[in-house]
Amino acid sequence: MNRKTQYVLAAAGDEDQLTQIAMESKRHWNYPEEWMQLWTESLTITPGYITENKVVKIISDDNLVGFYSLEYNEKQLFIGHFWILPRFIGNGYGREAFADIRERCLAMNEHIVEVESDPYAEGFYKTLGASKVGSVATLIEGRELSVLQFRF
């Protein structure tokens, strides 16, 4: 693999492009349109979100391939977003970006990070060493997301 991937902090003005990535990536899994409508607010990246959290663009060979965010909830640091554009899925970008997540967490002196995982991403996170520590209900009745934890 001979590519140059950079991890660049997002800035005001990136929100529309990042929202588009989140929506396109979520749609990749063929969720019903009614569910996509329910998720519009949570998939929308705002200038305030970029200002208040660490939002990192994944850029490879001058292509924006995805992004992730780290944010604090009442307990600890967690991955708020982690999206790779569908045309780049399966090419190692997620695994490479996770190495950057780990480095940033350690630089922030954070040794535990959690993520509420989409079912399609759970296997990926577990291959990176995540353990299931719980679950949370979603906007869709009867649907839960696994809460996964990484320890660095």
DSSP file (Angstrom, degrees, kcal/mol; ACC not computed):
  #  RESIDUE AA STRUCTURE BP1 BP2  ACC     N-H-->O    O-->H-N    N-H-->O    O-->H-N    TCO  KAPPA ALPHA  PHI   PSI    X-CA   Y-CA   Z-CA
    1    1 A M              0   0    0      0, 0.0     2,-0.5     0, 0.0     0, 0.0   0.000 360.0 360.0 360.0 115.2    0.0    0.0    0.0
    2    2 A N        +     0   0    0      2,-0.1     2,-0.3     0, 0.0     0, 0.0  -0.584 360.0 122.8-116.7  68.0    1.7    3.1   -1.2
    3    3 A R        -     0   0    0     -2,-0.5     2,-0.7     2,-0.0    57,-0.0  -0.895  55.7-131.4-128.3 158.1   -0.6    5.9   -0.1
    4    4 A K        -     0   0    0     -2,-0.3    57,-2.5     2,-0.0     2,-0.5  -0.927  26.7-174.3-111.7 110.9   -0.2    9.0    2.0
    5    5 A T  E     -A   60   0A   0     -2,-0.7     2,-0.3    55,-0.2    55,-0.3  -0.897   0.8-171.3-109.3 133.6   -3.0    9.3    4.6
    6    6 A Q  E     -A   59   0A   0     53,-3.7    53,-2.7    -2,-0.5     2,-0.5  -0.886  17.6-145.9-121.4 153.0   -3.3   12.4    6.8
    7    7 A Y  E     +A   58   0A   0     -2,-0.3     2,-0.4    51,-0.2    51,-0.2  -0.956  27.0 179.8-121.5 109.1   -5.5   13.1    9.8
    8    8 A V  E     -A   57   0A   0     49,-2.0    49,-3.6    -2,-0.5     2,-0.1  -0.916  31.3-112.6-120.0 132.0   -6.5   16.7    9.9
    9    9 A L  E     -A   56   0A   0     -2,-0.4    47,-0.3    47,-0.2     2,-0.1  -0.393  36.9-120.9 -61.7 134.7   -8.7   18.5   12.4
   10   10 A A        -     0   0    0     45,-3.3     2,-0.3    -2,-0.1    45,-0.2  -0.343  29.8-161.2 -71.5 157.8  -12.0   19.7   10.9
   11   11 A A    >   -     0   0    0     -2,-0.1     3,-2.4     1,-0.0     4,-0.2  -0.887  35.9 -69.1-135.1 165.5  -12.8   23.3   10.9
   12   12 A A  T 3  S+     0   0    0     -2,-0.3    34,-0.0     1,-0.3    -1,-0.0  -0.327 121.9  43.2 -53.1 136.8  -15.9   25.5   10.6
   13   13 A G  T 3  S+     0   0    0     -3,-0.0     4,-0.3     0, 0.0    -1,-0.3   0.127  94.4  82.9 105.3 -18.3  -17.0   25.1    6.9
   14   14 A D    <>  +     0   0    0     -3,-2.4     4,-2.3     1,-0.2     5,-0.2   0.569  63.2  93.7 -88.1 -10.4  -16.4   21.4    6.9
   15   15 A E  H  > S+     0   0    0     -4,-0.2     4,-2.5     1,-0.2    30,-0.5   0.840  82.0  49.1 -59.0 -40.5  -19.8   20.5    8.4
   16   16 A D  H  > S+     0   0    0     -3,-0.2     4,-2.2     1,-0.2    -1,-0.2   0.925 113.5  46.5 -66.3 -43.1  -21.8   20.0    5.2
   17   17 A Q  H  > S+     0   0    0     -4,-0.3     4,-1.8     2,-0.2    -2,-0.2   0.894 114.0  48.2 -65.4 -40.1  -19.1   17.7    3.7
   18   18 A L  H  X S+     0   0    0     -4,-2.3     4,-2.4     2,-0.2    -2,-0.2   0.889 110.2  51.6 -69.3 -39.0  -18.8   15.7    6.9
   19   19 A T  H  X S+     0   0    0     -4,-2.5     4,-2.7    -5,-0.2     5,-0.2   0.919 108.2  52.5 -61.3 -42.9  -22.6   15.4    7.2
   20   20 A Q  H  X S+     0   0    0     -4,-2.2     4,-2.7     1,-0.2     5,-0.2   0.896 109.0  49.8 -60.3 -41.0  -22.7   14.1    3.6
   21   21 A I  H  X S+     0   0    0     -4,-1.8     4,-2.7     2,-0.2     5,-0.2   0.934 111.1  48.8 -63.1 -46.4  -20.1   11.5    4.5
   22   22 A A  H  X S+     0   0    0     -4,-2.4     4,-2.2    21,-0.2    -2,-0.2   0.925 114.6  45.1 -60.6 -45.1  -22.0   10.3    7.6
   23   23 A M  H  X S+     0   0    0     -4,-2.7     4,-2.5    20,-0.2    -2,-0.2   0.932 114.9  46.7 -65.6 -46.3  -25.3   10.1    5.6
   24   24 A E  H  X S+     0   0    0     -4,-2.7     4,-1.2    -5,-0.2    -2,-0.2   0.895 113.3  49.3 -64.2 -40.2  -23.7    8.3    2.6
   25   25 A S  H  < S+     0   0    0     -4,-2.7     4,-0.4    -5,-0.2    -1,-0.2   0.905 112.6  46.9 -66.7 -41.8  -21.9    5.8    4.9
   26   26 A K  H >< S+     0   0    0     -4,-2.2     3,-1.4    -5,-0.2     5,-0.5   0.903 109.7  54.0 -66.2 -41.1  -25.0    5.0    6.9
   27   27 A R  H >< S+     0   0    0     -4,-2.5     3,-2.5     1,-0.3    -1,-0.2   0.774  90.3  77.8 -63.7 -26.2  -27.1    4.6    3.7
   28   28 A H  T 3< S+     0   0    0     -4,-1.2    -1,-0.3     1,-0.3    -2,-0.2   0.785  87.6  59.0 -53.4 -28.9  -24.5    2.1    2.5
   29   29 A W  T <  S-     0   0    0     -3,-1.4    -1,-0.3    -4,-0.4    -2,-0.2   0.297 112.2-119.7 -89.4  10.1  -26.1   -0.5    4.8
   30   30 A N    <   +     0   0    0     -3,-2.5    -3,-0.1     1,-0.2    -2,-0.1   0.854  45.8 175.8  57.6  40.7  -29.5   -0.2    3.1
   31   31 A Y        -     0   0    0     -5,-0.5    -1,-0.2     1,-0.1     5,-0.1  -0.443  42.3 -88.8 -69.5 151.1  -31.4    0.9    6.2
   32   32 A P    >>  -     0   0    0      0, 0.0     4,-2.0     0, 0.0     3,-0.7  -0.301  33.1-120.7 -59.8 145.7  -35.0    1.8    5.6
   33   33 A E  H 3> S+     0   0    0      1,-0.3     4,-2.4     2,-0.2     5,-0.2   0.835 112.8  60.9 -58.4 -33.9  -35.6    5.5    4.6
   34   34 A E  H 3> S+     0   0    0      1,-0.2     4,-1.7     2,-0.2    -1,-0.3   0.891 106.1  47.1 -61.3 -37.7  -37.8    6.0    7.6
   35   35 A W  H <> S+     0   0    0     -3,-0.7     4,-1.7     2,-0.2    -2,-0.2   0.911 108.6  54.3 -69.3 -41.5  -34.9    5.1    9.8
   36   36 A M  H  X S+     0   0    0     -4,-2.0     4,-0.6     1,-0.2    -2,-0.2   0.901 106.9  52.0 -58.8 -40.2  -32.6    7.4    7.9
   37   37 A Q  H >< S+     0   0    0     -4,-2.4     3,-1.0     1,-0.2     4,-0.4   0.906 107.6  52.0 -62.4 -41.1  -35.0   10.2    8.5
   38   38 A L  H 3< S+     0   0    0     -4,-1.7     3,-0.3     1,-0.2     4,-0.3   0.826 112.0  47.2 -63.1 -30.8  -35.0    9.4   12.3
   39   39 A W  H 3X S+     0   0    0     -4,-1.7     4,-1.9     1,-0.2    -1,-0.2   0.468  81.5  99.8 -90.6  -2.9  -31.2    9.6   12.3
   40   40 A T  H <X S+     0   0    0     -3,-1.0     4,-0.8    -4,-0.6     3,-0.2   0.902  83.9  47.1 -52.9 -47.1  -30.9   12.9   10.3
   41   41 A E  H >4 S+     0   0    0     -4,-0.4     3,-0.8    -3,-0.3    -1,-0.2   0.926 113.6  46.5 -63.4 -44.7  -30.3   15.0   13.4
   42   42 A S  H 34 S+     0   0    0     -4,-0.3    -1,-0.2     1,-0.2    -2,-0.2   0.738 113.9  49.3 -72.4 -20.5  -27.6   12.6   14.9
   43   43 A L  H 3< S+     0   0    0     -4,-1.9     2,-0.5    -3,-0.2    -1,-0.2   0.518  89.5 100.0 -92.6  -6.5  -25.8   12.3   11.6
   44   44 A T    <<  -     0   0    0     -3,-0.8     2,-0.5    -4,-0.8   -28,-0.1  -0.703  62.1-152.4 -85.8 123.3  -25.8   16.1   11.0
   45   45 A I        -     0   0    0     -2,-0.5   -26,-0.2   -30,-0.5   -27,-0.1  -0.832  15.1-165.9 -95.5 127.8  -22.5   17.7   11.9
   46   46 A T     >  -     0   0    0     -2,-0.5     4,-2.0     1,-0.1     5,-0.2  -0.693  34.8-111.3-109.6 162.6  -22.7   21.4   12.9
   47   47 A P  H  > S+     0   0    0      0, 0.0     4,-2.1     0, 0.0     5,-0.2   0.898 120.7  54.2 -57.8 -38.6  -20.1   24.1   13.3
   48   48 A G  H  > S+     0   0    0      1,-0.2     4,-2.5     2,-0.2     5,-0.2   0.883 105.0  52.7 -62.8 -38.8  -20.7   23.9   17.1
   49   49 A Y  H  > S+     0   0    0      1,-0.2     4,-1.5     2,-0.2    -1,-0.2   0.918 109.7  48.8 -62.8 -42.4  -20.1   20.2   17.1
   50   50 A I  H  < S+     0   0    0     -4,-2.0     5,-0.4     1,-0.2    -2,-0.2   0.893 113.9  46.7 -63.9 -39.6  -16.8   20.7   15.3
   51   51 A T  H  < S+     0   0    0     -4,-2.1    -2,-0.2     1,-0.2    -1,-0.2   0.880 115.8  44.0 -68.9 -38.9  -15.8   23.5   17.8
   52   52 A E  H  < S+     0   0    0     -4,-2.5     2,-0.3    -5,-0.2    -1,-0.2   0.642 117.0  39.3 -85.4 -15.7  -16.8   21.5   20.9
   53   53 A N  S  < S-     0   0    0     -4,-1.5     2,-1.0    -5,-0.2    18,-0.2  -0.792  88.3 -98.0-130.7 169.6  -15.2   18.1   20.0
   54   54 A K  E     + B   0  70A   0     16,-2.1    16,-2.5    -2,-0.3     2,-0.5  -0.810  44.9 180.0 -91.2 103.8  -12.2   16.7   18.3
   55   55 A V  E     - B   0  69A   0     -2,-1.0   -45,-3.3    -5,-0.4     2,-0.5  -0.932   6.1-166.9-110.3 123.5  -13.3   16.0   14.7
   56   56 A V  E     -AB   9  68A   0     12,-3.2    12,-2.2    -2,-0.5     2,-0.3  -0.941  10.9-145.8-122.2 123.9  -10.7   14.5   12.5
   57   57 A K  E     -AB   8  67A   0    -49,-3.6   -49,-2.0    -2,-0.5     2,-0.7  -0.656  11.9-140.7 -84.9 140.7  -10.8   14.2    8.7
   58   58 A I  E     -AB   7  66A   0      8,-3.0     7,-2.7    -2,-0.3     8,-1.1  -0.910  26.0-179.5-103.1 112.4   -9.2   11.2    7.1
   59   59 A I  E     -AB   6  64A   0    -53,-2.7   -53,-3.7    -2,-0.7     2,-0.5  -0.958   6.9-179.2-120.6 125.1   -7.5   12.4    3.9
   60   60 A S  E >  S-AB   5  63A   0      3,-2.8     3,-2.2    -2,-0.5   -55,-0.2  -0.983  72.4 -17.8-128.0 125.1   -5.6   10.0    1.6
   61   61 A D  T 3  S-     0   0    0    -57,-2.5    -1,-0.1    -2,-0.5   -56,-0.1   0.897 129.0 -51.7  47.6  46.5   -3.9   11.1   -1.6
   62   62 A D  T 3  S+     0   0    0    -58,-0.3     2,-0.5     1,-0.2    -1,-0.3   0.552 115.2 118.3  69.2  10.9   -5.9   14.3   -1.5
   63   63 A N  E <   -B   60   0A   0     -3,-2.2    -3,-2.8     0, 0.0     2,-0.8  -0.919  65.4-133.4-106.8 132.2   -9.2   12.4   -1.2
   64   64 A L  E     +B   59   0A   0     -2,-0.5    -5,-0.2    -5,-0.2     3,-0.1  -0.753  32.4 171.3 -79.3 111.2  -11.4   12.9    1.8
   65   65 A V  E     -     0   0A   0     -7,-2.7    20,-3.2    -2,-0.8     2,-0.3   0.604  53.8 -52.5-101.9 -13.9  -12.2    9.3    2.7
   66   66 A G  E     -BC  58  84A   0     -8,-1.1    -8,-3.0    18,-0.3     2,-0.3  -0.987  48.3-126.2 169.3-168.1  -14.0    9.7    6.0
   67   67 A F  E     -BC  57  83A   0     16,-2.1    16,-2.9    -2,-0.3     2,-0.3  -0.983   7.6-158.5-161.2 164.3  -13.8   11.2    9.5
   68   68 A Y  E     -BC  56  82A   0    -12,-2.2   -12,-3.2    -2,-0.3     2,-0.4  -0.950   8.6-150.8-141.0 164.9  -14.1   10.4   13.1
   69   69 A S  E     -BC  55  81A   0     12,-2.4    11,-1.5    -2,-0.3    12,-0.7  -0.995   3.9-155.2-138.8 148.1  -14.8   12.4   16.3
   70   70 A L  E     +BC  54  79A   0    -16,-2.5   -16,-2.1    -2,-0.4     2,-0.3  -0.978  26.4 162.9-117.4 132.6  -13.9   12.1   19.9
   71   71 A E  E     - C   0  78A   0      7,-2.6     7,-2.9    -2,-0.4     2,-0.4  -0.961  33.2-117.2-146.0 161.6  -16.1   13.6   22.5
   72   72 A Y  E     - C   0  77A   0     -2,-0.3     5,-0.2     5,-0.2     2,-0.2  -0.835  23.2-173.9-101.6 138.2  -16.8   13.5   26.2
   73   73 A N        -     0   0    0      3,-2.5     5,-0.0    -2,-0.4     0, 0.0  -0.425  55.7 -73.8-107.1-164.8  -20.1   12.3   27.8
   74   74 A E  S    S+     0   0    0     -2,-0.2     3,-0.1     1,-0.2    -2,-0.0   0.732 131.0  33.1 -65.7 -19.2  -20.8   12.5   31.5
   75   75 A K  S    S-     0   0    0      1,-0.3     2,-0.3     0, 0.0    -1,-0.2   0.863 120.6 -46.0-101.5 -48.2  -18.5    9.5   32.1
   76   76 A Q  S    S-     0   0    0     -5,-0.1    -3,-2.5    34,-0.0    -1,-0.3  -0.887  71.7 -43.5-167.8-172.2  -15.6    9.5   29.7
   77   77 A L  E     +C   72   0A   0     35,-0.5    37,-1.5    -2,-0.3     2,-0.3  -0.555  54.5 172.5 -77.4 140.2  -14.2    9.9   26.2
   78   78 A F  E     -Cd  71 114A   0     -7,-2.9    -7,-2.6    35,-0.2     2,-0.8  -0.982  40.2-104.4-146.3 161.2  -16.1    8.2   23.4
   79   79 A I  E     -Cd  70 115A   0     35,-2.8    37,-0.5    -2,-0.3    -9,-0.2  -0.765  33.7-179.8 -84.8 112.0  -16.1    7.9   19.6
   80   80 A G  E     +     0   0A   0    -11,-1.5     2,-0.3    -2,-0.8    -1,-0.2   0.870  68.3   9.5 -82.2 -38.6  -19.1   10.0   18.5
   81   81 A H  E     +C   69   0A   0    -12,-0.7   -12,-2.4     2,-0.0    -1,-0.3  -0.989  54.5 170.7-140.2 145.8  -18.7    9.4   14.8
   82   82 A F  E     +C   68   0A   0     -2,-0.3     2,-0.4   -14,-0.3   -14,-0.2  -0.686  20.5 163.5-156.4 100.1  -16.5    7.1   12.7
   83   83 A W  E     -C   67   0A   0    -16,-2.9   -16,-2.1    -2,-0.2     2,-0.4  -0.966  20.4-172.7-129.3 134.5  -17.4    7.0    9.0
   84   84 A I  E     -C   66   0A   0     -2,-0.4   -18,-0.3   -18,-0.2     5,-0.1  -0.990  38.9-108.2-119.2 131.9  -15.6    5.8    5.9
   85   85 A L    >>  -     0   0    0    -20,-3.2     3,-2.5    -2,-0.4     4,-0.7  -0.325  32.2-116.8 -57.5 139.5  -17.1    6.6    2.5
   86   86 A P  G >4 S+     0   0    0      0, 0.0     3,-1.0     0, 0.0    -1,-0.1   0.827 112.1  59.5 -50.7 -39.2  -18.5    3.3    1.0
   87   87 A R  G 34 S+     0   0    0      1,-0.3    -2,-0.1     3,-0.0   -22,-0.0   0.665 110.2  44.3 -68.0 -12.6  -16.1    3.3   -2.0
   88   88 A F  G X4 S+     0   0    0     -3,-2.5     3,-1.3   -23,-0.2     5,-0.5   0.493  84.9 116.0-106.3  -6.7  -13.2    3.3    0.4
   89   89 A I  T << S+     0   0    0     -3,-1.0    -4,-0.0    -4,-0.7     0, 0.0  -0.369  75.0  28.4 -63.8 140.0  -14.5    0.6    2.8
   90   90 A G  T 3  S+     0   0    0     -2,-0.0    -1,-0.2     1,-0.0    -3,-0.0   0.522  93.0  98.7  89.0   6.5  -12.4   -2.6    2.9
   91   91 A N  S <  S-     0   0    0     -3,-1.3    -2,-0.1     0, 0.0    -3,-0.0   0.222 101.3 -99.1-110.6  13.8   -9.2   -0.8    2.0
   92   92 A G  S  > S+     0   0    0     -4,-0.1     4,-2.3     3,-0.0     5,-0.2   0.426  88.8 120.1  89.3  -1.5   -7.7   -0.5    5.5
   93   93 A Y  H  > S+     0   0    0     -5,-0.5     4,-2.8     1,-0.2     5,-0.2   0.894  74.6  51.6 -65.5 -38.3   -8.6    3.1    6.1
   94   94 A G  H  > S+     0   0    0      2,-0.2     4,-2.2     1,-0.2    -1,-0.2   0.934 111.4  46.0 -63.0 -46.4  -10.7    2.2    9.2
   95   95 A R  H  > S+     0   0    0      2,-0.2     4,-1.5     1,-0.2    -1,-0.2   0.911 114.9  48.0 -63.2 -43.3   -7.9    0.2   10.8
   96   96 A E  H  X S+     0   0    0     -4,-2.3     4,-1.3     1,-0.2    -2,-0.2   0.918 111.9  49.5 -63.5 -43.3   -5.4    3.0   10.0
   97   97 A A  H  X S+     0   0    0     -4,-2.8     4,-2.4     1,-0.2    -1,-0.2   0.864 105.5  57.6 -65.3 -34.6   -7.7    5.7   11.4
   98   98 A F  H  X S+     0   0    0     -4,-2.2     4,-2.7     1,-0.2    -1,-0.2   0.872 101.0  56.3 -64.8 -33.9   -8.2    3.7   14.5
   99   99 A A  H  X S+     0   0    0     -4,-1.5     4,-2.2     2,-0.2    -1,-0.2   0.888 108.1  48.7 -61.1 -37.5   -4.5    3.7   15.1
  100  100 A D  H  X S+     0   0    0     -4,-1.3     4,-2.6     2,-0.2    -2,-0.2   0.900 108.9  52.8 -68.2 -40.5   -4.7    7.6   14.9
  101  101 A I  H  X S+     0   0    0     -4,-2.4     4,-2.7     2,-0.2    -2,-0.2   0.947 109.6  49.1 -56.5 -48.8   -7.7    7.5   17.4
  102  102 A R  H  X S+     0   0    0     -4,-2.7     4,-2.5     1,-0.2     5,-0.2   0.925 111.1  49.3 -58.4 -46.9   -5.6    5.4   19.8
  103  103 A E  H  X S+     0   0    0     -4,-2.2     4,-2.2     1,-0.2    -1,-0.2   0.906 112.1  47.9 -60.1 -43.1   -2.6    7.8   19.5
  104  104 A R  H  X S+     0   0    0     -4,-2.6     4,-1.5     2,-0.2    -1,-0.2   0.902 110.7  51.6 -66.5 -40.5   -4.8   10.9   20.1
  105  105 A C  H  <>S+     0   0    0     -4,-2.7     5,-3.1    -5,-0.2     3,-0.4   0.943 111.8  46.2 -60.8 -47.0   -6.5    9.2   23.1
  106  106 A L  H ><5S+     0   0    0     -4,-2.5     3,-1.7     1,-0.2    -1,-0.2   0.880 109.1  54.8 -64.5 -37.3   -3.1    8.4   24.7
  107  107 A A  H 3<5S+     0   0    0     -4,-2.2    -1,-0.2     1,-0.3    -2,-0.2   0.799 108.4  49.7 -64.4 -27.6   -1.9   11.9   24.0
  108  108 A M  T 3<5S-     0   0    0     -4,-1.5    -1,-0.3    -3,-0.4    -2,-0.2   0.330 120.1-114.7 -88.8   6.1   -4.9   13.2   25.9
  109  109 A N  T < 5S+     0   0    0     -3,-1.7     2,-0.5     1,-0.2    -3,-0.2   0.833  71.6 140.6  59.5  35.6   -4.0   10.7   28.7
  110  110 A E      < +     0   0    0     -5,-3.1    -1,-0.2    -6,-0.2    -2,-0.2  -0.947  25.5 173.1-109.3 121.9   -7.2    8.8   28.0
  111  111 A H        +     0   0    0     -2,-0.5    41,-3.3     1,-0.1     2,-0.4   0.448  65.4  55.0-108.9  -3.6   -6.8    5.0   28.3
  112  112 A I  E     + E   0 151A   0     39,-0.2   -35,-0.5    40,-0.1     2,-0.4  -0.999  58.9 170.8-131.6 131.2  -10.4    4.0   27.9
  113  113 A V  E     - E   0 150A   0     37,-1.9    37,-3.1    -2,-0.4     2,-0.3  -0.997  12.6-158.9-138.3 142.2  -12.7    5.0   25.1
  114  114 A E  E     -dE  78 149A   0    -37,-1.5   -35,-2.8    -2,-0.4     2,-0.3  -0.782   4.6-167.3-117.9 162.4  -16.2    3.7   24.3
  115  115 A V  E     -dE  79 148A   0     33,-2.2    33,-3.0    -2,-0.3     2,-0.9  -0.985  24.2-134.3-146.9 139.0  -18.4    3.6   21.2
  116  116 A E  E     - E   0 147A   0    -37,-0.5     2,-0.4    -2,-0.3    31,-0.2  -0.862  43.1-144.8 -89.1 108.9  -22.1    2.9   20.6
  117  117 A S  E     - E   0 146A   0     29,-2.7    29,-0.8    -2,-0.9     5,-0.1  -0.621  11.2-131.3 -93.5 129.9  -21.6    0.6   17.7
  118  118 A D    >>  -     0   0    0     -2,-0.4     3,-1.7    27,-0.1     4,-1.1  -0.467  35.5-114.7 -58.9 142.3  -23.8    0.2   14.7
  119  119 A P  H 3> S+     0   0    0      0, 0.0     4,-0.5     0, 0.0     3,-0.4   0.842 116.5  56.5 -54.3 -34.1  -24.4   -3.6   14.3
  120  120 A Y  H 34 S+     0   0    0      1,-0.2     4,-0.3     2,-0.1     3,-0.1   0.712 110.9  43.8 -71.0 -19.3  -22.5   -3.5   10.9
  121  121 A A  H <> S+     0   0    0     -3,-1.7     4,-2.4     2,-0.1     5,-0.2   0.564  88.4  88.8 -99.2 -11.3  -19.4   -2.1   12.7
  122  122 A E  H  X S+     0   0    0     -4,-1.1     4,-2.4    -3,-0.4     5,-0.2   0.901  87.3  49.7 -58.6 -45.2  -19.4   -4.2   15.8
  123  123 A G  H  X S+     0   0    0     -4,-0.5     4,-2.0     1,-0.2    -1,-0.2   0.898 110.2  52.3 -60.1 -41.0  -17.2   -7.0   14.2
  124  124 A F  H  > S+     0   0    0     -4,-0.3     4,-0.9     1,-0.2    -2,-0.2   0.943 110.8  46.5 -59.1 -49.7  -14.7   -4.4   13.0
  125  125 A Y  H ><>S+     0   0    0     -4,-2.4     5,-2.0     1,-0.2     3,-0.6   0.888 110.2  53.3 -62.6 -38.9  -14.4   -2.9   16.5
  126  126 A K  H ><5S+     0   0    0     -4,-2.4     3,-1.5     1,-0.3    -1,-0.2   0.862 103.2  56.6 -67.2 -34.1  -14.1   -6.3   18.1
  127  127 A T  H 3<5S+     0   0    0     -4,-2.0    -1,-0.3     1,-0.3    -2,-0.2   0.755 104.6  55.0 -66.9 -20.8  -11.2   -7.2   15.8
  128  128 A L  T <<5S-     0   0    0     -4,-0.9    -1,-0.3    -3,-0.6    -2,-0.2   0.428 132.7 -91.3 -90.0   0.1   -9.5   -4.0   17.0
  129  129 A G  T < 5S+     0   0    0     -3,-1.5    22,-0.3     1,-0.3    -3,-0.2   0.551  72.1 152.0 107.3   8.6   -9.8   -5.3   20.6
  130  130 A A      < -     0   0    0     -5,-2.0     2,-0.4    -8,-0.1    -1,-0.3  -0.394  28.3-154.2 -72.8 149.9  -13.1   -3.8   21.8
  131  131 A S  E     -F  149   0A   0     18,-2.2    18,-2.8    -2,-0.1     2,-0.4  -0.962  22.5-113.7-120.7 141.9  -15.1   -5.6   24.5
  132  132 A K  E     +F  148   0A   0     -2,-0.4    16,-0.2    16,-0.2     3,-0.1  -0.617  37.5 168.1 -75.7 128.6  -18.9   -5.3   24.9
  133  133 A V  E     -     0   0A   0     14,-3.1     2,-0.3    -2,-0.4    15,-0.2   0.375  60.1 -41.0-120.5  -0.5  -19.7   -3.5   28.2
  134  134 A G  E     -F  147   0A   0     13,-1.1    13,-2.9     2,-0.0     2,-0.3  -0.989  54.1-107.6 168.2-167.7  -23.4   -2.8   27.7
  135  135 A S  E     -F  146   0A   0     -2,-0.3     2,-0.4    11,-0.3    11,-0.2  -0.980  15.7-150.3-150.8 159.2  -26.1   -1.7   25.3
  136  136 A V  E     -F  145   0A   0      9,-2.4     9,-2.7    -2,-0.3     2,-0.1  -0.980  22.6-115.6-133.4 145.8  -28.4    1.3   24.7
  137  137 A A  E     -F  144   0A   0     -2,-0.4     7,-0.2     7,-0.2     2,-0.2  -0.412  31.9-150.0 -73.5 154.7  -31.8    1.7   23.3
  138  138 A T        -     0   0    0      5,-1.8     4,-0.2     2,-0.5     5,-0.1  -0.586  33.3 -92.9-116.5-179.1  -32.3    3.6   20.1
  139  139 A L  S    S+     0   0    0     -2,-0.2     2,-0.6     2,-0.1     5,-0.1   0.683 107.0  82.0 -66.8 -18.1  -35.0    5.7   18.5
  140  140 A I  S >  S-     0   0    0      3,-0.2     3,-2.4     1,-0.1    -2,-0.5  -0.811  94.7-112.6 -95.5 120.5  -36.2    2.5   16.7
  141  141 A E  T 3  S+     0   0    0     -2,-0.6     3,-0.1     1,-0.3    -2,-0.1  -0.225  98.6  10.1 -55.2 129.8  -38.4    0.4   19.0
  142  142 A G  T 3  S+     0   0    0      1,-0.2     2,-0.5    -4,-0.2    -1,-0.3   0.398 101.1 116.5  83.6  -2.8  -36.8   -2.9   19.9
  143  143 A R    <   -     0   0    0     -3,-2.4    -5,-1.8    -5,-0.1     2,-0.3  -0.864  39.7-179.5-104.7 131.0  -33.4   -1.9   18.4
  144  144 A E  E     - F   0 137A   0     -2,-0.5     2,-0.4    -7,-0.2    -7,-0.2  -0.895  18.4-141.1-123.8 155.5  -30.3   -1.6   20.6
  145  145 A L  E     - F   0 136A   0     -9,-2.7    -9,-2.4    -2,-0.3     2,-0.3  -0.928  24.4-118.7-112.0 141.8  -26.7   -0.7   20.0
  146  146 A S  E     -EF 117 135A   0    -29,-0.8   -29,-2.7    -2,-0.4     2,-0.7  -0.573  18.4-138.6 -74.2 139.2  -23.8   -2.4   21.7
  147  147 A V  E     -EF 116 134A   0    -13,-2.9   -14,-3.1    -2,-0.3   -13,-1.1  -0.913  26.5-168.4 -97.3 119.1  -21.6   -0.2   23.9
  148  148 A L  E     -EF 115 132A   0    -33,-3.0   -33,-2.2    -2,-0.7     2,-0.4  -0.826   5.9-154.2-111.8 148.3  -18.1   -1.3   23.2
  149  149 A Q  E     -EF 114 131A   0    -18,-2.8   -18,-2.2    -2,-0.3     2,-0.4  -0.970   4.5-161.1-127.8 137.5  -15.0   -0.3   25.2
  150  150 A F  E     -E  113   0A   0    -37,-3.1   -37,-1.9    -2,-0.4     2,-0.5  -0.912   5.8-159.7-109.6 141.6  -11.3   -0.1   24.2
  151  151 A R  E      E  112   0A   0     -2,-0.4   -39,-0.2   -22,-0.3   -40,-0.1  -0.989 360.0 360.0-122.2 123.5   -8.5   -0.1   26.8
  152  152 A F              0   0    0    -41,-3.3   -40,-0.1    -2,-0.5    -1,-0.1   0.397 360.0 360.0-106.7 360.0   -5.2    1.3   25.7
